[in-house]
């Protein structure tokens, strides 16, 4: 939020309204189109007159639900309405990138969530622990501390 505010304060007076653009890779992957949102930060002295109002204007009374959806700074920024269009050429490029290079799948994947990685994880940790034990000194010369 502080970086966003610095940019807003530096650029807004010069006619360059600054905003944060967020691309959600998981939603983009699920929908097959980029999921974009734009946000601006409130000045620190601003107090929202509507209690529990989230950045998208929705009112969520449960603190935990607000934190899970919007993060700890939920009351410090607001969402802007976004409209965009893609020309036929841009749509073709995006389609090619999506199908041939799987950029959204790469951004949206977490290797540790894949079954194979989860199944191998305990074995990998055990092997790493064995290697560490091999190289750990069993006793240290006079005057020093160390692992035993």
C-alpha positions, 0 to 999 in steps of 0.5 A: 500500500505504501508503494502504491500511495507514493506512486499515486502522490508522485504521478497524480499531480502531473495528470498520470493517475496511477493504479495497481493492475492485478492479474489472477492466474488461477481465475484466468486459467479457469476462464481461459481469459485474463482476469484483471482487476485495478485498484487505487489506495486511499490516503492514510488520513481517509476513513471510510464512512461505511463500516466493513466495506471491502474494496469491491464495495461489498460489506462483509461483517466477519473479520476473518472472511474480509481478511481471507478475501482481501488481505490485512489492508482491506480498508486501505484501497478500493477496486476500480471498474475495469473494461477492456477489449481485445482486437482480433490480432490480440486475441490470436496472440493470447490464444497462441500463447495460452495453447503453445506456451501455457503461460497461464498454466505456469503462473497458476500451478504450484508444483507442491500441489501436484500429486507426484511431488506430494508423494515424493516429498517425505522421501526427499526430506529423509534423503536430505536429512541423511546427507546432513547427518553425514557431513555433521561433525560428531565431536569437536576439538578442544575449546569449541562447541558444536553438534553431537 
